[in-house]
Structures are given as C-alpha cells and as structure tokens.
C-alpha cells in the first residue's frame, strides 16, 4: 500500500481542482523506473509546487500547495499502475 492524498487547490485559471494523488517521494522505485526516461535533472518548480502522480488521470501533474482549499486528507491506495 502507498500513502495517497485527496485535496483541492486553485489552478492558475482561478478554477478549483480536486485531485487524488501520490506524492513523488512516496512512489515506489519499481513504479518510477518504467515512467521516468533519461537522466536529465528535474525541472525547478516554484515554491509550494510539487510533482505528484494523479491517480484519476494516471499521469504526473503539478500540485500547488500555495492555493490549497482546506486541508489534504491522507489515505492509502494500492500501488498505482
């Protein structure tokens, strides 16, 4: 099982977005090895922004902790596919 989160944040457009996600640091190495290509350094994100795995969209997204609405709720999920 892997720790996951559910939270809502405000996008740059002003629209609210609810997301179910796993933080990059919580993703298993076996999961990342099939999805990360090359050895290039990670892009620098602004403060409060974090790369996460969006469980519902099955892809990497940026979560903006600076514009979170309420609090993130923690849960557990099977390792995402």
Steps between C-alpha positions, in 0.01 A plus 500: 500500500609854426405822677269718292330836541177670399507878484356795314708791373443804281655479153667798328173554311316551831315170464493262797636151438457199725774242464572152634875460490816334624796720579805430285709413806245231598501324162681163494822480298349216295215731399730787404749291302245433225386862479810718536706529183861612487723644766418868453473703820147579619352835401504767767151581624389809684474484878196303613464308173562126493503225238244233596341194339134575427321172578187584300682630189783242519766759439742741660355840591605805699322559831506856635517493880489881506137507389364196686136528610458347845734217590637197319343173616729199524411146405654184362481357150631200315811586304379678190540332164 
